[in-house]
Structure formats: C-alpha cells, structure tokens
Amino acid sequence: MTVVVTNDVASRTRGFLASCMLEVAPGVYTSPKLTAAVRERIWTVLVEWHGRWPGGSVLMTWPDAAAQGGQALRVIGLPQKLLVDHDGVILACRPRVSEDA
C-alpha cells in the first residue's frame, strides 16, 4: 500500500493526489496497488510542483523489501519530524528545543 501524507500544500497538489489516490483523511492519500511506474510519476510531479510553489511538506511511503524495515520513505519540504535510520530501524523524532530559548 502506498500512502502519501501532505501538510500545508497547495490545493492543486491535493487535487492532483485525489485524482489518482483515495483521500482517507484530510491530506492523507492511499492506494493499495499503485505500480512503481505510477508512483514514480506521481513523485516526479510532486517534486516539480513543490519547486514552483514551495511550502508545506509531502511524505510518501510504500512497501519495499530492499529498504531497511521493509518500508521506503521519501519526503519533500520540511517534515514536522526528523526521520533517522538507527541500526536498520527508521525512527521519527522531533528536533531538540534548547531550554535557553
């Protein structure tokens, strides 16, 4: 299953994703049988559009036996959480905030 999660993106981006995937919650799109070629084309469009209208973020994930943890991830923009590989496990963490600020 391919899942795309958007945060604060242009309406055009959301409309495009809704035309090729099911929007199961606001900004969350899924497709159970998206081919690799279609997934790559969707990602290419998202990257191109984000370059023209920067802002927000997009995360795409899908099953990938070759990836660590069996799940591939791609991110455009500034994610709210930092994704790090720790001993073969992808962890999501928030940036540390200084107490002096």
C-alpha positions in Angstrom: 0.0 0.0 0.0 1.3 3.4 -1.0 0.5 6.3 1.4 1.1 10.0 0.8 0.7 12.5 3.7 0.6 16.2 2.9 0.9 19.1 5.3 0.1 22.7 4.3 0.4 22.2 0.5 -1.4 24.0 -2.4 -4.9 23.0 -3.3 -3.6 22.0 -6.7 -1.4 19.4 -5.1 -4.2 17.9 -3.0 -6.5 17.8 -6.1 -3.8 16.0 -8.1 -3.4 13.4 -5.4 -7.1 12.9 -5.0 -7.3 12.2 -8.8 -5.1 9.2 -8.5 -5.4 8.0 -4.9 -8.1 7.8 -2.3 -8.2 10.6 0.3 -8.9 8.7 3.5 -8.5 11.6 5.8 -7.6 15.3 5.2 -4.2 15.3 3.5 -3.8 11.5 3.7 -4.0 9.6 0.4 -3.7 5.8 -0.1 -3.6 3.3 -3.0 -3.4 -0.4 -2.4 -2.0 -1.4 -5.8 0.0 1.5 -7.2 2.6 0.3 -9.7 6.2 1.5 -9.3 6.0 3.5 -12.6 2.8 5.3 -11.5 4.3 6.0 -8.0 7.5 7.5 -9.7 5.4 9.7 -12.0 3.3 11.0 -9.0 6.5 11.7 -7.1 8.1 13.5 -10.1 5.0 15.8 -10.4 5.1 16.5 -6.6 8.8 17.4 -6.7 8.3 19.6 -9.7 5.3 21.4 -8.2 7.0 21.9 -4.9 9.9 23.6 -6.7 7.4 26.0 -8.3 5.2 26.6 -5.2 7.4 25.9 -2.2 5.8 25.4 1.2 4.4 22.6 3.2 5.6 19.1 3.1 4.8 15.7 1.5 5.7 12.3 2.7 5.4 9.2 0.6 5.8 5.6 1.9 5.3 2.2 0.3 6.4 -1.4 0.9 10.0 -2.2 -0.3 11.7 -5.4 0.6 15.1 -3.9 -0.2 14.6 -0.9 2.2 15.5 -1.0 5.8 12.5 -2.1 7.8 10.8 -3.2 4.6 9.3 0.3 4.0 10.6 3.1 1.7 10.2 6.8 2.5 10.5 10.0 0.6 10.0 13.5 1.9 9.7 16.9 0.2 9.8 20.1 2.3 10.4 20.3 6.0 8.9 17.4 7.9 7.5 18.1 11.3 9.6 15.1 12.5 13.1 14.1 11.6 13.4 10.6 10.1 16.6 8.8 11.1 18.0 5.3 10.5 19.1 3.8 13.7 20.5 0.2 13.4 18.2 -0.6 10.5 15.1 0.9 12.1 13.6 4.2 10.8 12.7 6.4 13.8 10.7 9.6 13.8 11.9 12.2 16.3 11.3 15.8 16.9 14.1 18.3 16.8 15.5 19.1 20.2 14.5 22.6 21.5 17.0 24.5 23.5 15.8 25.4 27.0 17.7 28.7 26.7 15.4 30.0 24.0 
